[in-house]
Amino acid sequence: MASDEGAVKPGSDDHEGHTVGQGEQVYERLREEIVEWDLAPGTHLNETRLAERLGVSRTPLREALLRLSRDRLVRLSPGRGAFVTEIALQDVVHQFQMREALETHAVRLCARNAERAVFGALAVDFLRWEEHFAREGVHGAETEYYALTDRLDAAIAEGTGNPYLRESLADVRRHLRRMRRLARRTPERLRVGAGEHARICRAAREGAEEEAARAVADHVNNSLRHILDALGGGASR
């Protein structure tokens, strides 16, 4: 029997609602574990063990695995079961191409939005982090820094005013969070990245949509180059 600590919380009281509620919770729980590498690429997702650990029946678990397969986070193999998808070099390239297409347009919309003050405050914060990485290196500060990048992502998504674009951005960013683990996060790359983020924020705050789009494109391509170099696939761009 699974412990209460690892179990998902009950859903609605009626049986159908209960299953749907648990299915959503299992889906979100497994998705987060995959993105954060608690379930690493290639991991076999044994249904019996997962059901016991999460404290659910097979029905909501299978619903969650099917949704995760549609998200391309899980591979369903007939006769073998479910596996966390591996990350291929071409997947990295394709996701960054999608990111560039979505984020350049998103930041243009942000620059046209009358409510842009948030980007001025974010620019100041990123400049502080640029100085921090130059002066002190990383020293366990990554979690706090990535919380700031999450705030920028949220501000861009909100600034678009487009719920469909927000949903597409959320999807690609989940995959990119997973791929972030492939990069070597050196103090120099973090310093440069903070400066790139500050440039994006300044342009968005000033309403300079062309400059904002160029800044996003430069950052995305530099991030891709960094990951490909770490994987030894720099020539594949």
Summary of the structure (lengths in Angstrom):
residues: 237
radius of gyration: 20.0
end to end distance: 48.6
largest distance: 57.8
contacts: 720
relative contact order: 0.12
helix: 71%
strand: 4%
